[in-house]
């Protein structure tokens, strides 16, 4: 047997009207305890649930008391007795315990219930201490079994009555046989004595039946010794009545504990349901707000879809224009290449022209020298013609004409030289201008190449924007569809939330009715307990 220590032998009084309740499974493991059980035991609820019930067994309790306890319960009957339980700190408390098996709908035992109350009979408590102490001292491992577990033989009430009437009858018969009394008188007295005996036998039949019925209710010699202090028919009747009252009290206390738990749960449920109803009402309002926002979002998505479509069209047009600009840029670049070639060729021609001017300058220099020589020769010829007189007059005219022609040739040569110089200056300026144009053309071509590359990048970016915009438009369209569906769902949720709010309000009212009914039931239980 389990020995729980420490033990202080300090008694903790149990308050009158206490309801110390617990349940165990079929193996004796604790499955439920009420608050009063937790309070008086000193253990927490977590320390008790799942533990064997002998955690509370006091070492002063005899082993055979618990053997009788479990034997009775396993036989499917209720057990009643006084028990000394140990607290966590070693103190103890005495209770009147009533344990009973609990069955399911199929009649199978699923758990054992024990309801403990204060011990009101101090004499019964003293007898229990004496009997348990004697039994503990004489357990099989310590000595002879206590006689308290055995019911001694005693004559029944009928035997007492018949015996009491039979003694005078036997005395009269002896006196009649010995001649001390006339036969008629003896017969008369015998008849007078026999009649009460018959009446006693007849009257004792209901009593015997009552004793038998009481024995059917409870047949426990130990309980008789503890609660009544005697072993006879009246003790069995008193014990049976006590057990019936205790059983009714146990039922009402279990109902009281259950109704208390139901009341607490119903109160909590009422509070929770009120909070839920309030939350549902708030949620309903929020859902309506969400529905409005969803509708606005759906309209916004439609607007975004339209804008995205327009953006996609614009991006496509930009792509098309960019491609056209790139093509024009390519054409311009090719024209610039041709222009650059023409400038190069023109520069070569101008350079050639400048070189020809230099050649002309050389020729003009020769011609000018010839003209000067011719002029000198003409002058000399004129002088010689003058010397010749009349004979040289014709030659003089020719010489003068030659001189004039030479002078005019020299003037023409100077004019040509000026023109050639002008042409050379213009050619030089043209060469410089064409060189500058060539440089500008090369710079322009480089810029055009760079611009063409940028246009290519712009076209690629525009194409990417167009593609992304198309995807965005598709996604926005899907979101618009989803938004419309969501708006519809939110509207349905709003309706359901309103219905749930109404249901929650109705549930609050019904739970309030349950709380009121539980309160009335507890009042009825208290009346039964009184």
C-alpha positions in Angstrom: 0.0 0.0 0.0 1.2 3.5 -0.9 2.6 5.4 2.1 2.3 9.2 1.8 4.5 11.4 4.0 5.0 13.7 5.8 2.2 13.3 8.4 1.5 16.1 10.9 -1.7 14.7 12.6 -3.1 18.2 12.4 -6.8 18.0 11.6 -8.3 20.5 9.0 -12.0 21.0 9.8 -14.4 20.6 6.9 -17.0 23.3 6.7 -20.7 22.3 7.0 -22.3 22.2 3.6 -19.0 21.5 1.9 -19.1 19.7 -1.5 -15.7 18.1 -2.1 -16.1 16.3 -5.5 -13.8 14.3 -7.7 -14.0 11.7 -10.5 -11.6 9.0 -11.5 -11.3 6.6 -14.4 -11.7 2.9 -13.9 -8.0 2.6 -12.9 -8.4 5.2 -10.1 -6.7 8.1 -11.9 -8.1 11.5 -11.2 -10.0 13.0 -14.1 -11.9 15.9 -12.4 -11.8 17.8 -9.1 -13.9 20.8 -8.1 -12.5 24.0 -6.5 -13.3 22.8 -2.9 -11.3 19.7 -3.5 -8.3 21.7 -4.7 -8.6 24.1 -1.8 -8.7 21.6 1.0 -6.1 19.2 -0.5 -3.4 21.8 -0.9 -2.6 20.5 -4.4 -3.0 22.4 -7.6 -5.4 21.2 -10.2 -2.5 20.4 -12.5 -0.8 18.3 -9.7 -4.0 16.3 -9.2 -5.3 15.5 -12.8 -4.0 12.3 -14.1 -2.6 11.1 -10.7 -3.8 8.0 -8.8 -6.4 8.9 -6.2 -4.3 7.2 -3.5 -2.1 10.3 -3.7 -4.5 11.6 -0.9 -4.4 8.3 1.2 -3.5 8.8 4.8 -1.3 6.2 6.4 -3.8 5.8 9.3 -6.4 4.4 6.9 -6.5 0.5 6.9 -5.8 -1.3 3.7 -9.0 -3.4 3.9 -11.2 -0.3 4.0 -10.0 0.6 0.5 -10.2 -3.1 -0.6 -13.8 -3.0 0.5 -14.2 0.3 -1.3 -12.9 -0.9 -4.7 -14.6 -4.3 -4.3 -17.9 -2.6 -3.9 -17.4 -0.2 -6.8 -16.2 -2.9 -9.2 -19.3 -4.9 -8.3 -21.3 -1.9 -9.6 -22.6 -0.8 -6.2 -22.2 2.5 -4.3 -19.9 2.7 -1.3 -20.4 4.9 1.8 -17.9 5.5 4.6 -15.8 7.8 6.6 -12.3 8.5 5.2 -9.3 10.3 6.6 -7.5 12.0 3.7 -4.0 13.5 3.8 -3.3 17.1 2.6 -0.2 18.0 0.6 1.5 19.5 3.7 0.8 16.4 5.9 -2.3 17.7 7.6 -5.5 15.6 7.3 -9.3 16.0 7.1 -12.2 13.6 7.8 -15.0 13.4 5.3 -18.1 11.3 4.8 -17.6 9.9 1.3 -20.1 8.5 -1.1 -18.6 6.9 -4.2 -20.6 5.5 -7.0 -19.9 4.1 -10.5 -21.0 6.3 -13.4 -22.3 4.4 -16.5 -22.7 5.5 -20.1 -25.7 5.1 -22.4 -24.8 1.4 -22.9 -24.7 0.7 -19.2 -20.8 0.4 -19.2 -19.0 1.9 -16.2 -16.8 4.8 -17.5 -15.8 6.5 -14.3 -16.2 6.6 -10.5 -17.6 9.6 -8.7 -16.9 10.5 -5.1 -18.8 13.2 -3.2 -17.4 14.1 0.2 -19.2 16.1 2.9 -18.4 17.1 6.5 -18.8 14.5 9.2 -21.7 15.7 11.3 -21.9 12.7 13.7 -19.0 13.1 16.2 -19.8 9.7 17.7 -19.4 8.0 14.3 -16.1 9.8 13.9 -14.8 8.5 17.2 -16.0 5.0 16.3 -14.2 5.3 12.9 -11.0 6.4 14.6 -11.2 3.5 17.0 -12.1 0.8 14.4 -9.6 2.0 11.8 -6.9 2.2 14.4 -7.6 -1.4 15.5 -7.9 -2.6 12.0 -4.6 -0.9 11.0 -2.8 -2.5 14.0 -4.1 -6.0 13.1 -3.7 -6.0 9.3 -2.4 -9.3 7.8 1.2 -8.1 7.9 0.8 -7.0 11.5 -1.5 -9.4 13.3 -5.1 -10.7 13.4 -7.8 -9.2 11.2 -10.1 -6.8 12.9 -13.5 -8.1 13.9 -15.1 -4.9 12.8 -15.2 -6.3 9.3 -17.4 -9.2 10.5 -21.1 -9.1 11.6 -21.6 -11.2 14.8 -24.6 -13.5 14.9 -27.5 -12.0 16.8 -31.2 -13.2 17.2 -33.8 -11.4 15.1 -36.6 -9.3 16.6 -39.1 -12.2 16.1 -36.8 -14.5 18.1 -36.6 -11.9 20.9 -40.5 -11.6 21.0 -41.1 -15.3 20.8 -38.5 -16.0 23.4 -40.0 -13.4 25.7 -43.4 -15.0 25.4 -42.2 -18.6 25.4 -40.6 -18.4 28.9 -43.9 -17.8 30.8 -45.6 -20.5 28.6 -43.0 -23.1 29.4 -43.3 -22.2 33.1 -47.1 -22.6 33.0 -46.7 -26.0 31.3 -44.3 -27.2 33.9 -46.6 -26.0 36.7 -49.6 -27.8 35.1 -47.6 -31.0 34.7 -46.5 -30.8 38.4 -50.2 -30.3 39.5 -49.5 -26.9 40.9 -52.2 -25.4 38.8 -55.6 -26.6 37.7 -55.6 -27.8 34.1 -58.3 -25.4 33.0 -56.5 -22.4 34.5 -53.3 -23.6 32.9 -54.9 -24.0 29.5 -56.5 -20.6 29.8 -53.2 -18.9 30.7 -51.4 -20.8 28.0 -53.9 -19.5 25.4 -53.5 -16.0 26.7 -49.7 -16.2 26.3 -49.9 -18.0 22.8 -52.0 -15.3 21.3 -49.5 -12.5 21.9 -46.8 -14.8 20.5 -48.9 -15.3 17.3 -49.5 -11.5 17.1 -45.8 -10.8 17.6 -44.9 -13.2 14.8 -47.5 -11.7 12.5 -46.5 -8.1 13.3 -42.8 -8.8 12.8 -43.2 -9.9 9.2 -43.2 -6.3 7.8 -40.2 -5.5 10.0 -38.4 -8.6 8.7 -39.2 -7.6 5.1 -37.9 -4.1 5.8 -34.7 -5.5 7.2 -34.3 -7.7 4.1 -35.0 -4.7 1.8 -32.5 -2.6 3.8 -29.9 -5.4 3.5 -30.5 -5.3 -0.3 -29.7 -1.6 -0.3 -26.5 -1.9 1.8 -24.9 -4.8 3.5 -21.7 -3.5 5.0 -20.8 -4.6 8.6 -18.0 -2.0 8.7 -20.4 0.8 7.8 -22.8 -0.5 10.5 -20.1 -0.4 13.1 -19.0 3.1 12.1 -22.3 4.9 11.4 -24.7 3.0 13.8 -22.4 1.3 16.3 -24.3 -1.9 16.4 -25.2 -5.0 14.3 -29.0 -5.7 14.1 -32.0 -5.2 11.9 -32.6 -1.7 13.1 -28.9 -0.9 12.3 -29.4 -2.1 8.8 -32.5 -0.1 8.4 -30.8 3.1 9.7 -27.8 2.5 7.5 -30.0 1.9 4.4 -31.9 5.1 5.1 -28.6 6.9 5.7 -27.3 5.6 2.4 -30.4 6.7 0.5 -30.2 10.1 2.0 -26.5 10.3 1.3 -27.0 9.1 -2.3 -29.7 11.8 -2.8 -27.4 14.3 -1.2 -24.5 13.2 -3.5 -26.8 13.5 -6.5 -27.9 17.0 -5.6 -24.3 18.0 -4.8 -23.1 16.7 -8.2 -26.0 18.5 -9.8 -25.0 21.6 -7.8 -21.4 21.3 -9.0 -22.5 20.7 -12.5 -25.0 23.5 -12.5 -22.3 25.8 -11.0 -19.9 24.8 -13.8 -22.7 25.3 -16.3 -23.6 28.6 -14.8 -20.0 29.8 -15.0 -19.7 28.4 -18.5 -23.0 30.0 -19.5 -22.0 33.3 -18.0 -18.7 33.2 -19.8 -20.5 32.1 -23.0 -22.9 35.0 -22.5 -20.0 37.5 -22.0 -18.1 36.0 -24.9 -21.2 36.0 -27.1 -21.9 39.6 -26.2 -18.3 40.4 -27.1 -18.7 38.4 -30.3 -22.0 40.1 -31.1 -20.3 43.5 -30.6 -17.3 42.4 -32.7 -19.7 41.1 -35.4 -21.5 44.4 -35.4 -18.3 46.2 -35.7 -17.1 43.7 -38.3 -20.3 44.2 -40.2 -19.7 48.0 -40.2 -16.1 47.5 -41.3 -17.2 45.0 -44.0 -19.6 47.6 -45.3 -16.7 50.1 -45.4 -14.6 47.5 -47.1 -17.4 46.8 -49.6 -17.5 50.6 -50.4 -13.7 50.7 -50.6 -13.8 47.6 -52.8 -16.3 49.2 -55.1 -14.1 52.3 -55.4 -11.1 50.1 -55.9 -12.9 48.3 -58.7 -13.7 51.6 -60.4 -10.1 52.8 -59.9 -8.9 49.5 -61.4 -11.1 50.1 -64.4 -9.7 53.6 -64.8 -6.2 52.2 -64.4 -7.0 49.6 -67.1 -8.2 52.4 -69.5 -5.1 54.5 -68.7 -2.8 51.5 -69.1 -4.4 50.7 -72.5 -3.9 54.3 -73.6 -0.3 54.1 -72.3 0.3 50.9 -74.2 -1.1 52.5 -77.4 1.1 55.6 -76.8 4.1 53.4 -76.2 3.4 51.5 -79.4 3.1 54.8 -81.3 6.4 55.9 -79.7 8.0 52.7 -80.8 6.8 53.1 -84.3 7.9 56.8 -84.5 11.3 55.8 -82.9 11.8 53.2 -85.6 10.9 55.7 -88.3 13.3 58.2 -86.8 16.0 55.6 -86.6 15.4 54.8 -90.3 15.5 58.5 -91.2 18.7 58.8 -89.1 20.2 56.0 -91.0 19.3 57.7 -94.3 20.7 61.0 -93.1 23.9 59.2 -91.9 24.3 57.7 -95.3 23.7 61.2 -96.9 26.3 62.6 -94.5 28.7 59.9 -95.6 28.1 60.9 -99.2 28.4 64.6 -98.4 31.7 63.9 -96.6 32.9 62.1 -99.7 31.9 65.0 -101.9 33.6 67.5 -99.6 36.7 65.4 -99.8 36.6 65.4 -103.6 35.8 69.1 -103.7 38.8 69.8 -101.5 40.9 67.8 -103.9 39.5 69.8 -106.9 40.1 73.1 -105.1 43.6 72.0 -104.2 44.1 71.0 -107.9 42.7 74.5 -108.9 45.2 76.1 -106.5 48.0 74.1 -108.0 46.8 75.1 -111.5 46.8 78.8 -110.4 50.4 78.4 -109.4 51.2 76.9 -112.8 49.3 79.8 -114.4 51.3 82.2 -112.3 54.5 80.7 -113.7 53.2 81.0 -117.2 52.1 84.5 -116.6 55.6 85.3 -115.3 57.1 84.0 -118.5 54.5 85.9 -120.6 55.2 89.0 -118.6 58.9 88.6 -119.2 58.3 88.1 -122.9 56.1 91.2 -123.0 58.8 93.2 -121.3 61.4 92.0 -123.7 59.0 92.7 -126.6 58.4 96.2 -125.3 62.1 96.8 -125.1 62.6 95.4 -128.6 59.8 97.6 -129.9 61.3 100.6 -128.2 64.7 99.8 -129.7 63.0 99.2 -133.1 61.3 102.6 -132.8 64.6 104.3 -132.1 66.2 102.5 -135.0 63.3 103.4 -137.3 63.6 107.1 -136.2 67.2 107.0 -137.1 66.4 105.4 -140.5 64.1 108.3 -141.3 61.6 107.9 -144.0 62.7 104.4 -144.7 62.1 103.3 -141.2 58.8 105.0 -140.8 56.7 101.9 -141.6 58.8 99.8 -139.4 58.4 102.4 -136.7 54.6 102.1 -137.0 54.9 98.3 -136.6 57.3 98.7 -133.7 54.8 101.0 -132.0 52.0 98.5 -132.5 54.2 95.8 -131.2 55.0 97.9 -128.2 51.4 98.7 -127.6 50.5 95.0 -127.9 53.3 94.1 -125.5 52.0 96.7 -123.0 48.5 95.5 -123.4 49.8 91.9 -123.0 51.6 92.9 -119.8 48.4 94.6 -118.5 46.4 91.5 -119.4 49.0 89.4 -117.7 48.8 91.5 -114.6 45.0 91.3 -114.7 45.2 87.5 -115.1 47.6 87.4 -112.2 45.2 89.4 -110.0 42.4 87.1 -111.0 44.5 84.0 -110.4 45.6 85.4 -107.0 41.9 86.0 -106.2 41.1 82.5 -107.3 44.0 81.1 -105.2 42.8 83.1 -102.2 39.2 81.8 -102.8 40.6 78.3 -103.3 42.5 78.6 -100.0 39.5 79.9 -98.2 37.4 77.1 -99.8 39.9 74.6 -98.8 39.8 75.8 -95.2 36.0 75.9 -95.3 35.8 72.4 -96.8 38.2 71.2 -94.2 36.1 72.7 -91.5 33.0 71.2 -93.2 34.8 67.9 -93.3 35.5 68.1 -89.6 31.9 69.2 -88.9 30.6 66.4 -91.1 32.7 63.9 -89.1 31.5 65.3 -85.8 27.9 65.3 -87.1 28.3 61.7 -88.3 29.6 60.7 -84.9 26.7 62.5 -83.2 24.3 60.8 -85.6 25.8 57.4 -84.8 25.4 58.2 -81.1 21.9 59.5 -81.7 21.1 56.4 -83.7 22.3 54.3 -80.8 20.2 56.3 -78.4 17.2 56.0 -80.7 17.8 52.2 -80.8 17.8 52.2 -77.0 14.7 54.4 -77.0 13.0 52.0 -79.3 14.0 49.1 -77.2 12.8 50.8 -74.1 9.6 51.8 -75.8 9.1 48.2 -76.9 9.8 47.0 -73.3 7.3 49.6 -72.0 4.8 48.5 -74.5 5.2 44.9 -73.5 5.1 45.6 -69.8 2.2 47.9 -70.3 0.4 45.1 -72.1 1.1 42.8 -69.3 0.0 45.4 -66.7 -3.1 45.9 -68.7 -3.8 42.2 -68.7 -3.0 42.0 -64.9 -5.2 45.0 -64.2 -8.0 43.5 -66.2 -7.7 40.3 -64.1 -7.5 42.4 -61.0 -10.6 44.2 -62.1 -12.4 40.9 -62.6 -11.1 39.7 -59.2 -12.0 43.1 -57.6 -15.6 42.7 -59.0 -15.8 39.2 -57.6 -14.3 40.3 -54.3 -16.8 43.2 -54.1 -19.6 40.7 -54.7 -18.1 38.3 -52.1 -17.7 41.2 -49.6 -21.3 42.1 -50.2 -22.3 38.5 -49.4 -20.0 38.6 -46.4 -21.7 41.8 -45.3 -25.1 40.1 -45.5 -23.7 37.1 -43.6 -22.2 39.3 -41.0 -25.5 41.0 -40.5 -27.2 37.6 -40.2 -24.5 36.4 -37.8 -24.9 39.6 -35.7 -28.6 38.9 -35.5 -27.9 35.2 -34.6 -25.4 36.3 -32.0 -27.9 38.6 -30.4 -30.4 35.8 -30.4 -27.8 33.5 -28.9 -27.1 36.1 -26.2 -30.8 36.1 -25.3 -30.9 32.3 -25.3 -27.8 32.0 -23.2 -29.3 34.6 -20.8 -32.3 32.3 -20.6 -30.0 29.4 -19.9 -28.3 31.4 -17.1 -31.7 32.1 -15.6 -32.7 28.5 -15.8 -29.5 27.4 -14.2 -30.1 29.8 -11.4 -33.6 28.4 -10.9 -32.2 24.9 -11.0 -29.6 25.8 -8.4 -32.3 27.2 -6.2 -34.2 23.9 -6.5 -31.1 21.9 -5.7 -30.5 24.0 -2.6 -34.1 23.3 -1.6 -33.5 19.5 -1.9 -30.2 19.9 0.0 -32.2 21.5 2.9 
